[in-house]
Amino acid sequence: LSKRFKEVAYLNPFITINLKDERVNRKETYHFEGGLKQFVEDSNKAKPITDAISFSAKDDGVEVDIALMYNDTYVGNVKSFVNNINTADGGTHEAGFKDGLTRSIRKYLKENANAKDKDTKIEGNDVREGLVAVVSVRVPEPQFEGQTKAKLGSSYVKPICQKLTYEMLNKYFEENPTQAKLVMQKALMAARG
């Protein structure tokens, strides 16, 4: 319960959840003003390379909240949620986020890398190396695959997540060139590896 309450408090930064375990006389309060941005910062167990990036957008009735940062490891960790339900197996929202992230980093690389690096082929796995991200969407009438609701199957969510991720990251990279360069260097290093 404690883990679930913590997730819900991160996903909804304006609420406070109080847990009282009378068996052992323990009280805990969950409230995270920083929302998803704080979620990725707290989830990151390694040395951060970039600041936490977060954005929220809405399109066609779908609300998208995303936070991400990069660390110095070689593994990626993407957590995804639909209407506060943990989708451990991902789904269309997570796939859209990953595609948008890859497209945005490729675009930035094409426009800003030096001549030698512009020809480097960046794959999806390269941009997810060292990535810590949380993708949360609010979808009216979501369709899940399987009984456990561990994977979102609503196909119309993928292009919305992809478009919003691409647009918001492009804007962020434009406004924060130092952070963008760190992300680009991490992706290039992974591609060369």
N, C-alpha and C positions, 0 to 999 in steps of 0.2 A: 504494500500500500504506500509506503514511504516513497519508493521509487516513482510510482505512478503519480502521486500528489506533486512530487518535485517537477516531473515533466509538464503536468497541467499548469503549474505555477509559472514555468518558463514560457509556455505557449500563450498564456493569458496574463500579461504583466500587471494588469490592473486588479487582480484578485489576490486574496490572502487565504491560505488553507491552513487550518490548525488541526494538528493530529495529537490526540491524547490517548496514550496507551495506559489504561488503569491497572493492567496486570503488573507493570513494573514502575508505575508512577513516572512516566516519561512524557514530556510535551515537546512538540516540534512545530515550528511555524514556517510555512513556505510562501515566500513572496519575493519575486525577482523583478525589480523595476526595469532592468536592462533587457528583459524579454529574451528573444532568440540570440541577440548579440552576446548577452551574458551566458546563454546556454553554450554557444560554441567556445567562448573563452574558458568556461568551467569544464567543458568536455575535453579540451586540449590538454594532453598529458606531456607534450614535448615542448621544445624551444620554439616559440612562434617566429615566423619569418615576416609575416605581414600583420597589420592590424585586423581586427574583426570588421568585416564589411556586412552591413545589413540593409535591407530595403523591403518595402511593402508596396504592392500595386494591386489593382483590381481591373479585370477585363471580362466582359461578357458574363457577369454574375459570379465569377471565380475570384476569390481573394487569395493572394499569394504573399507569404512572408518568408524571406530567405535570409540566412546569416551564414557567413563562411569566413574562414581564415586558413592560412597555410602555415605548416610547421616544418621542421627539418627532417622529418621521417620520410619513409618511402611507401607508407600505407595510407590509404584514404579512408575516411569514416564519414558516411553520409547517413543521417537519420531523417526519416520522413514521416509526416503525419497528415491525416485527412480528417478534418472536423474533430481535432484533438485525439484521434485514434492512431496509435502507433502502427505504421505500415512497415513492419520489419522486412518484408520481401519487396519493398519499393512499389513500383507501378508506374503509371503513365506520368504522374507529376514529377517523380524522381528522374525518369528518362528525359522529360522535357527540360528539367533543370540542367542535367548533364550535357545535353545537346547544346543548350544556350550558352553554357559556360565554355564549352569547347569552341564554339563559333566565335564568341567574343574574344577569347584569348588568341585564336588564330588571326582574327581581324587586327587586333592590337599588334601582334607580331609582324604581320605583313606591312603595317603602316609605320612601325617604329624600330624594328630590329635593324642591325647593321647588315650590309649586303651578304656577308658570310652566313649569317643566321636565318635570313629570309627564306632560304631554300630548305631549311630543316622541316621535315614532315612531322607535325604535331598530331598525335593520336589522342583519343579520349582518355586512355589510361595515363598518358603523360600529364594531362592537366589535373588529374585527380590524385596524383602522387603528393602526399603530405597535406591533403585537403581535409579539413574538418568543417562539415556543413550540416545545417538543419533546414529542411524544406517543410513548410507547413502550408497547407491549402485548405480553404473552406469552400466546399462544393455543394450546391443544392442537389440533393438526391444522387449521391455517389453510387457507383456500381463497383462492387468488390469481387475479386476472384477467390473462390473457396469459402468455407465456413468461418475461418478464423479472422477474416477481414484483414489479412496481412499484406494484401496487394491490391492497389487501386486499378480497376480495369476501364474506367471511363475514358474512352479514346479522345474526346474533345478537350480534355485537360492538358494533354501533352503539348499541343501547339501553343496554348496560352502560356504555360510555364516556360516553354522555350523562348517565345517572343519577349516576355517580360524580363526573364533573366538576361537575355542578350541585350535588350535596350538599357536596362538599369546598370549592368556591368560596364557597357560602353560609356555611359554617362559618368560612372564612378571613375573609370580608368582615365577619362579625359580630364576630370577635375582633380585627380590624385595621381599624377604621373610617377611619383616615387614609388608608391605602392604597386602601381601597374607594372613598373619595371621589375620589381621583386617577384611578382607573379610570373612574368614572362621569363625571367631567368630560371625560376624553378621548373617551369614547363620545358624549357630548352635543355636544361641539365638532365631531366628525365628522358627526353627524346634521344639525347646523345647516348645515354646509358643503355 
